[in-house]
Amino acid sequence: MVIYRASSWLSRAFSTVSSHPLRVCIVGSGPAGFYTAEKMLKAHQEAQVDIVDRLPTPFGLVRSGVAPDHPETKVVVNQFSRVAQHERCSFFGNVFLGSSISLCELRKLYDVVVLAYGAESDRVLGIPGEDLAGIYSAREFVWWYNGHPDCVGLNPDLKSTDTAVILGQGNVALDVARILLRPTAELATTDIASHALAALKESNIRKVYLVGRRGPVQAACTTKELRELLGIRDLYVHIQKEDLHKTPVDEEELKNNRIQRRIYELLSKAVTTGPSHPSPGQRELHFVFFRKPDRFLQSHERISHVAGVRLEKTSLHGVEPGKQIAVGTKQFEDLGCGMALKSIGYKSKPVDGLPFDNQQGIVPNIKGRVLSDTSTDSQLVEEGLYVCGWLKRGPSGIIGTNLYCAEETVASISEDVEQGLLKSTSRLPKPGREGLLQLLDDRNVRVLPFTAWEKIDSEERRRGSINNKPREKLATWEELLKVAGE
Amino acid sequence: MFISKLSRVGVWMVKELCRGKSRTLTSAGYTHRPSSHYLQTLSEAKVSRGAIFQKHRLFSSVNSGPSEEGSEPEEEISVTFVDKDGDEKLIKVPVGMSMLEAAHENDIELEGACEASLACSTCHVIVMDMEYYNKLEDPTDEENDMLDLAFGLTETSRLGCQVIAKPELDGVQLAIPSATRNFAVDGYVPKPH
């Protein structure tokens, strides 16, 4: 077992960095965290950057969000690994903001604290029956098939039903649909978690419904994901022809929006080129537009288990392109299913001492600078505290979005550094890394450095190579901590 | 393939050492391992344009080395990159090389998150002149799918990894979009997508 001593870091820190470095701590090691680190290291030669993460494994959603059949999207970890190995950068896993260390303590230790811990919770529908068994958030389901240690025990029942309803039509919804419908032989050679692959092999689900409140013109997915889903081998795709009807406002929306235009074209093509009926035993994907969930229906046979979703037909209101909203029409219909997945958005969680906008689920900020108080118009900022990624702008966008998000936050930090707001000469220098490690050591927090992740990484690859997979993820805390300490 | 990989690691290490950074052999070996594995899976399971392209890229990087004996002098074109700060840099690019690779060989800051596998839009460049843009072959559906998501998309946007140097492109100007800077393309006004 490796026990990390502050002393080894002390000597390293003094040998490589000038005597008064700019002490920077980034919380969260997903794309937002790593892009921020990379840009801080480049922009500030005197910066010493520490990235902390609550998991023993870095890379956030690149590891636990990106679908296993998208290996090319995960290539970005090569770049992130180079950042982590930069001489002025360190990664400390197994450090949980809020329990290992408080935000207040972190801010006392560092000149700059950037929160980039993303969105680890879910929006709720707030409709009856949401707590029934058989209903999951898409985030949990994604974490489950991606081997996130917090969802290894989710154990969704894929055997007792042939129908799954997914509420939402964004990329996460499409990912989940694809994982449920794609032939398991194709998933077997990916880094999908072994417990998920085993469950999917025995899955009886052959009908998946993707339900959206608005129409094909407003679909929230991206073209790549849609093209891929529609291209699944031997899949029957059903879209109601009349749902493709466009209003003048829709036409206007399409004219101004390239991605919506291309998505609409893909959906139209799927309607005109596909067969009109599924062949026996064929897997089916149904796009259900202009419907919003009203309530979940309870099973008569299985106590407290979901048996379906009551949907209300909607129509679009509003004349401004891009701002049409779905309004219920009081016409209802029931859609039977034994499993329902809510894919209506992730939500960030606040920590103690952090201004938080509960309505939007983000930290109030201006260009990454955290605002103290949103109740008044005064734009007082929290000194030395910044945000980046989903915590800053809400849970949307792709990996690359964080590049520009980090650029903006780092530009704000640079301005504040230049104005002398962060490292005033009249104050004592902040302890930074040494102070953090000392404090964590005092609390018996087992800090896992990047080398511990490298051990996990090589063990996962070794196990994967046995099964012809790129890696076999260690999916429990016990295993992760054990291998990290070997 | 293995040799080319090694030579790239070598070149990379020399570059890093020149910059005065100290890195160990093991860390270099580590960071390159995932990419080689990725190549393997892609070429075996799912031969995409990106994979073919990347193979070609690795292959060409071996043959185009200046120390290579017996190789014919390669045709080069001039390319100007306009970086995020608006600074221009004129470079020579051998015919057949992608703009992403050319940028990286010349220390131009152009992101390449997916390493030319057509899975991101971070190497987005804007062709500064409509005339040059029209000399390029039309983007594939796959490139367009990625361009859909590019930050600050314009009518003359392309992915740097998909623009391959050819004689007609001699003199082309490419701008790297930035979150903190606006600019205009000759003959075109950028508009939101």
Interface residues (C-beta under 8 A of the other chain):
Chain A: H70 P71 E72 T73 K74 V75 V76 V77 N78 Q79 S81 R82 Q85 E87 T189 T222 T223 K224 R227 N256 N257 R258 I259 R262 I398 I399 G400 T401 L403 Y404 C405 E407 E408 A411 E454 R461 P470
Chain B: K21 S22 R23 S27 Y30 T31 H32 P34 S35 H37 Y38 T41 L42 A45 S48 G50 E111 A113 C114 E115 S117 L118 A119 C120 S121 T122 D141 E142 N144 D145 M146 D148 L149 A150 F151 L153 S178 A179 T180 P192 H193
